[in-house]
Each structure stands twice: as structure tokens, then as C-alpha cells.
Amino acid sequence: MDATEAALVGALGGAVLGAAGAWGAALIALRAARYQADRQADAQQQQWLRQVRRETYRSFLEAAEASKSHLHIASIVGGLPALTEDVLAEKQLRRNAAAEGLHQFQAARAALNLEAPPDIRNLANELSQAYVYVVTSAAWNPPMVGREDLRAEENSARIERVQQLIEQIEIRCRDSLISPQ
């Protein structure tokens, strides 16, 4: 083999190795770009999820606070004896307002059930049961004579539990936004 052939073989070998190296570098660059695109897409999806949850949580907590104010009113009005037309009319107005507030709360809870993790949904369910009981039963049915104080204590305890549940839900919602599941 003379020097020309050796140079040609060397040049071809170098070209093949150079092409393989360039191809390998391109493959590595492609994988890096794909990895970066996947990470960016994941970050955008997490940001979208946080935004959806934030709005859902905000709506739910607003409805919960509004319903809580109805519980206080329902508790007070429910303890009134229904002896006059004025008291009956006032009770009916308050009952209608509480029912509307409960309806809005349940609508916000339905949206929450679609977006929230199970621990928040479970607390919201317990909160809903407490609202329904106070709004539909305890606050509107007149207490038995002589048991008015007991009814007031029961309603006060339920309203306190409602406040605790709302606070727990707020904490869990905040945690959920920091580290989505």
C-alpha cells in the first residue's frame, strides 16, 4: 500500500468517525431538547392546574363563608317562637335566603369535587352535612318547650365545627396549591 492509499483510507476513516461523532452529538442535542420541552410542558400543566384549583378553591371558600353567615341567622331566627305573622314571615325570608346560600354552596362544592384532592373533598362533604343539618333541620324546627337553651348550644357547637372545617379546608387548599397532587 502506498502513501496515497494510506492517506485515502485515513481520510475516509476520519470522515466516517467525524460523521458518527456529529450524528451522536445531534442525537444528544435532540434528546436534550426533547427533555427540556417535556419539562416545560409539565411545568405549564402544573401551573394551569394550580390556577384552576386556585379559582375553584376561592369560589368554594367564598360560598362557605356566605353560608356560615346564614347559619348564624338561621340559628337565631330558628329559636324564635312562631307566634305571630311577623315572626313567621321573617322566618320564611331567612329560610329562603339560607336555602339560596346553601344552593350556591352546593354548586361550588360540585366544582370542588372535580378539582380537589380527596382530603379536601372529604372535609367539604363533612362541612356540607353540617350546613344541611343546621339550615334544614335544627335551625327551623322549633325547639321543644324548655329545651331552647339546649338547641342554642347544639347550634352553637355545630357553627363552631363549621368554622373549624372552613379553617382546615383553607389550610389544605393552600398546601394543595404549593405541592399539587
N, C-alpha and C positions, 0 to 999 in steps of 0.2 A: 504494500500500500504506500503510495507516495504521499507527499505532504499535502497535495491538493485534495486528495480524497479524505485524508485525515481532517483537514480543515473543514471540508464539506460536512462530514459526519459530525464533527464537533459543533458546527453552526446549526445543523438540523437538530441535534440533541439539545443544544441551548435554546433553540426556538420552541421545541416541544416542552421543555421544562419551564420556560418563560410563560408559554400559553397556559400550561397547567397551573402555574402559580397565579396568573391573572384570573383564571377561571375560579380557582379556590378563593381568592380574595373577593371576587364578585359574589360568590355564594355566601361567604361570611357577611358581606355588606348587606345582601338581600335578607339574610336571617336576622341581622341586627335591626334593619328597617322594619321587618315584619313584627319583631318583638316590640319595638317602640310603638308601632301602630296599634298592636293589641293592648299594650299598657294604656295608651292614650284613650282607646275606645272603652276600656274598662273604667278608667277614671271618669270619663264623660257619663257613662252609665250610672256610676255611683253618685255623681253629682246630680243627675236627673232624679234618681231615686230619693236622695236627700231632699231635693226641692219638692217633690210630690208629697213625701211624708211630712215635711215642714208645713205645707199648706193644709194637709189633712189633719194633722195634729192641732194646728191653730184653730181650724173650724170646729173641731170636736171640743177643744177646751173652752172656746167661747160659748158654745151651746151648753156645755156642762155648767159653766158659771151662771149663765142666764137661768137655767133650770134650777140651780141651787137657790136663787133668789125667790123663785116660785115656791120652793119648799117652805121657806120661812113664812111667806104669806099664807100658804095653804095650812100650815100648822096653826097659825094664829086664828084664821077665819074658821078652820075646822072645829076649833074648840068652842066657838060661839054657839049658844043655843039657838035653834031655828024657830024663834017665837014670833017674829014679825016679818012682814013682807019685805021690809028694807034689808033685813039680815039675809033672807032667802035670796033676794036679788043680788046682794053683794057676794054671797057665796057662789052664785051661778056665774057672775062675772069673773071671779077669781078662778073658779073651776075651768072656765073656758080658756083663760089666759094660761093656766098651768097645763092644760091639755095641749094647747098650741106649742108651748115651750117644750113639752115632752115629745111632741111630734118632730120638732126641729132637732132635738137632741137625738132621737132615734135615727133620723136621716143622716146626721153627722156620724153616728155610731156605725151605720151601714157602710159609709165610706171608709171609716177607720178599720173595719173588719177586712177590707180588701187590701189595705196597705201595711197595717201594723203587725209586728211580731206577736206570737201567741201570748206572751206575758202581758202585754198591753191590752190585747183583746179580752183576756180573762178578767183583768181589773175593770175594764169598761163594761163587761157583762154584769159584774157584781154591782157596779155603780148604777147601771140601768135598772136592775132589780130593786135597788134601794129607792130610786126615783119613782118607779111604778108603784111600789107599795105605799109610799107616803102620798103621792098625788092621787092615786085611785082608791085607796082604802083608808088608811089611818087618819088622814087629814080631813076627809069629807064625811065619814060616818061619825055621827055624834057619839061622844063617849057616854058610857052608862053613867047614870046619876051617881055621884060620889066617887067616880073614877077619873075625873077630869085631870087631876094632878098626875096620875099615872100615865094617862095618854100624853100629856105635855112632856113628861120625862122620856117616854118612849120615842116621841117625835124628835125631841132634842138630841137623844142618843143617835138616832138614825141620821139626822142632819150633820152631826159631828163626824159620823162614819163617812158620809158623803164627802165632807171636806178632806178627810184623811185620804180617801180614794183619789180625789182630784189631785192632791199633792203627790201621791205615789205615781199616778199616771204622768204628771208633768215631769217628774224625775226620770221615769223610764223613757219617755218620749225624747228628752234631751240626750240621754245615753244612746238611744237608737240613732239619733242624728249624728252623733260623734263616731260611732262604730256600727254602721248598718249590718244587718244580718242577712 
